[in-house]
Amino acid sequence: MILASSPHFSSPVTTRRLMANVLLALAPVTVFGIYLYGWPALLTIVVSVAAALASDAGFRLLIGQKPRIDDLSAAVSGLLLALVLPPSTPLWMTALGSIFAVVVAKEFFGGIGANVFNPALIGRAFLIMSFPAAITTWHKPVGFSAALTDAVTTATPLNIIKLGGTMADVGKSFVASGVASSTDYTSVLKTLFIGTRSGCIGESSILLILIGGIFLILTRTMDWRAPVSMIATAFVASWALGMDPVFGVLSGGLVFGAVFMATDYVTAPLTAQGKLIFGFGAGLITVLIRKWGGYPEGTSYGILIMNAATPFLNRLIQKKYGFVAPQKGASK
């Protein structure tokens, strides 16, 4: 989830309003994911959100606390998890990941506002470690015209490059999948920006992700520093390591993670300087994993590692509440 209760968002009404803004911002990529993958994507989203809501309410009842699913935080966590999963993920795995995200990553730490790590990313990391084959199986977009099980299994753009392919190979895969008409570099970047490619349900369309991010900034739901720092760092680091920086930004889940995961008020630093450092670290780690790691993508682990560094950053760069800087020229 993006926002949660914190010293700045302790009011249930405020939290609910912020969560509602997040759901609105996620609506375009959610609808687009359903458009790309049809019923499997829709079922994955429904199961993930339902499991998150049920596990949140069930666990709190179990420990004698009042359920608070009306603050929408569990719904946001469930939706975010669904959007970073392949549409072919078995539904029972989706439900298990959602339960793990809400109960273990959030409630075990004290509930909303007390979690150390982003719940949705913990849920995804749990599924990758437990069921790597299922969570790294990709299909070309089929919409509602065919069953996903009948579709051709394909590779993501990052997979192709990781296995030694070139941008031309990425273009050929787009043409073969019917999502592009040309293999030239500009056509590849256009396809990546629009998002008609294989991948997770909600992370492919950079255009729609940016629209959601702009909405969150305009409604003061999101601070721009962490996502801009993360994307800029990934761009520069990709260039410095001999990788295509534009391709690196447009492919995988980098932009989705930067906009919707690195902006959590609970698991990201409180200060402006801390947010910039957080984004820098997450972007750099993402690129390092892409370059030398065993997985082609590193966004989730980049953000989770920086989540662990957040308490240190908050102590290192403390925010002074109630402090007013002295005016220049003021009498002593």
N, C-alpha and C positions, 0 to 999 in steps of 0.2 A: 504494500500500500504506500501511497505517497505521504499522506499526512496522518497524524495521530495526535492524541492528547499529549501535551507537553506543558512546560511552564507558560507557553504562549497560547495553548489550545486546550485549556482544562475544562471549558464549558461544554456539556453534551450538545447543546444547541449549536455552538460554533463548530464542534467536530462534525456534526451531522451535515451542516451546510458545506463544509470543506469537502467532506466525502462525496456529497452530491455533485459538487463541481468536478471532482475527479471522475466520477462515473460519466458525467456529460462529456468530459474531454476524451474518455476512452470509447465513447459511442461510435465515432467514425471508424476507428480501426477495428472495432468489434464487428460492425456491420460489414466492413470490407472483408474481414476474415471469413465470415459466413458466406459472403458472395463467392469467395475463392474456393472454399472447400465444402460448402453445402451442409448437409445434415450432420456429418461427423463433427464439424466445428461447432455447430449449434449445440449438439448434445454434450460435447466436451465442456462448453461454457456453462450450460445449465447444471450439469453434474458437479462441476467444480464450485460454483457459487452456492448451490444447495448444500453440498457437503461442508463448506466453510460456515454457513449460517447454522446448520444443525450441530456441528461440533462445537461452535462457539457457545451456543445456548446450552447444549447438553453438558459441556464441561463445567460451565458456571453453575448450573443447577446441581451438579454432582458435588461441588465444593461448597454448596450453600450460599452462592451469590446470585444476585438478580441478573437474568439475561439482559444483554444490552445490544441485541442485534439491530435495534432501531438506530444506532449511531452510524450504521452502514460500513464500518471499518472491515467487518468480516466479508461483506459483499465485495468490497474493493479488493481485498486480498485474494478471494476466490477468483474474481475476474482476471486479475493480473496474472495469477498462476496459469489459468486456462490460456491466456493470450501468449504465454511463452512456452507452450507445449505444441508438439506436432499434432495435427488434426487426427492422426491415426492412433494416438495414445489410447490404449484400452481404458474403458470408462472406470473400471475398478481401480486402476492405477491412478487415474485422475482424482478419484475420490480419496484414495489413500494419501496422495500428495497434499491435497487440500486440508485434510484432517491434521496431517503432520505440521503443515504450515501454521495453522491456527492454534492448535493445542500445544505443540512442542515449542515452536519458535516464538509464540506470543504469550499464551496463557501461562506456560510454565515459568516465564520470567516475570509474571505479575500482571499480565494483561496489557491493554492498549496504553501506550506511553512508557512502558517499562522494558519492552523488548530491545535486545541488543542488535539483532540482525533483521534484515528485511524478511518478513514472513513468506512472501511469495517466492523469493529467490531461495530461501532455505527449502521450501517445498520442492522447487525444481532441482536443486542440488541433491536432495534426498532421492528423488526419482532417477536422476542420472547415475548416481552411485549404485542404486539398487537394481535398476532395469535399464542399463545403458543401450542395449540393442533397440528396445521399444522407443526410447526417448531420442534416438538419433536416426530414426527411419523417416524418410521424407517422400512425399508424393507430389507430383505436379498438380497445380490447381485444376479442379474438375467442376466446380460449381455444383448445381443441383442436377446436372445432366447425366451423371454417372455415379456409381458407387465407388467410394474411395478405394475399396479393396480391389476393384477392377482396374484402377489407374496404374500408370507406369511409375515404378519407384525411381526416384531421381536423386541427384545430389544438389546440395545448396551451392551457391556461388563460392562461399568460403571453403566448402569441402573440395571443390574442384581445384582451387588455388593451392590448398593444403597438400593435395596429392600430386602437385607438380604441374598442374595445368596453367594455362594462360588466359588472358582476357578473351582471346579469340575462342578458346574452348568454352568459356562461360557463355559467349554469344551463341555458339553452336548449340549449347544445351537449351538456351532460350528459344531458338528457332525450332529445335526438335520438339519442344514442349508446346509450341504454338503460341507463346506469349510475346514473341518479337518476330519481326519480318526481316531483320538484318543482323549480321554478326559484327558490324563495325562498332568501334569504341563508344561513340555517342549514343547509339541505340542501346548498348548494354547499360550505360549509366541512366538513360531515360527509363528503362525497364526497372532498374533498381530503385529509382526515385519514386516511380508510380507504385511499384510493389507487386506486380503480377508475376511472382516467382515462387519457387518452393521455399518452405521455411516454417517457422512457427506461425500460429494462427494470426497473431496481431502485430508482429514486429516488422513486417515486410514493407509497408507503405510509408516511406519517409515523409511524403507530402502530408498524409493524414496525421502522422505523429506530430509533425511540426505545427499543424493547425491546432491540435489538442494542446500542445505546449504553449502556444500563443494565447489561447483561451485561459489557461491556468495563470499565466503571467498577468494578463489584463484583469483577471478577477482577484489578483493578489493571493492566489492559492499556492503558487510556486515561486521560489527565488531562482533567478536566472543563472547565478554564479556557478553552481556545481555542474549543471548540464553543459553550459558553454565551455567551462574549463575542461571537462572530460572530453568533449568532442574535439576541441582545439588541440589538446594534448595528444589524442589518438591520431589526429591528422599529422602533426609534426613528427611524432614518434614513428609512424608508418613510413613517412618520407625519409627519415634519418636511417631507418633499417632497410632501405631499398625496396619497400613495398609501395604499391600504388595508394597514395593517401586518400584520393577521392573514392576509390573502390572500397577502401577500408572503412570509411565513414558510412557509405551508403549500403554496405552489405552487413549481414548478420543482425544482431540485436543491439548494436552500439547506441543508436539514436533513441530507440525505445527505452533502453536501460537508463540512458542519461536523463531523459525527460520524466519517466514515470517511476524509476527506482532510486536514482541517486538524489532525489529531492525530498526524501522522507525526513520530516522534522525530528523524528525520534532517533533514527539510525544514522543521520548525517549531522555534522557539526552545527552549532548554533550561530557562530559568528561568520561574518562575511569572508574574513581571511581563511577561516577553517573550511568553509565551503569550497573556496578556490583550491585549497590544498587537497581536499577530498576528491574533487573532480580530476585534478592533476594525477593523483595516485591511481584512481580507478581507470583513467584513460591509459596511463602508462602500463599498468599491469595487464589490461586487456590486450594491448598490442604485443607485449612480451609473451603472453600465452599463445596468441595467434601465431607468433613467429616460431617459438620453440616448444610449445606445449604439445601434449598428446591430442588435445581437442582443437578443432579449427576455430572455435569461438571461446572468448575469455571474459565476456562482459559480466556474466553473473558472478564469477569468482573475483573479478576486479572490484566490484562493488561490495561484495561480502567481506573481502579482506580489509577494505577501507572502513566498513562498518565496525570491524574490530578495533580500528585505530581511532574511531570517533571519540571515545572517552578521553584518550590521551590528548587529542586536538582541543577538546573542550577545556581541559585543564591548562594546556600550554598557552592557548589564546582565549582568555576569559572575557566574557561580556560584562561590562560594568553597568548594572541596572541603576537608573537614577543619576548617572554621571552626566554633568553638563560641562563641555569643554570651555575653558576661559576665553573670553573675547579678546581679540587683539587690541592693544592700546588701553585696556582697562586699567584703572588706577590700582596701585598696590596698597 
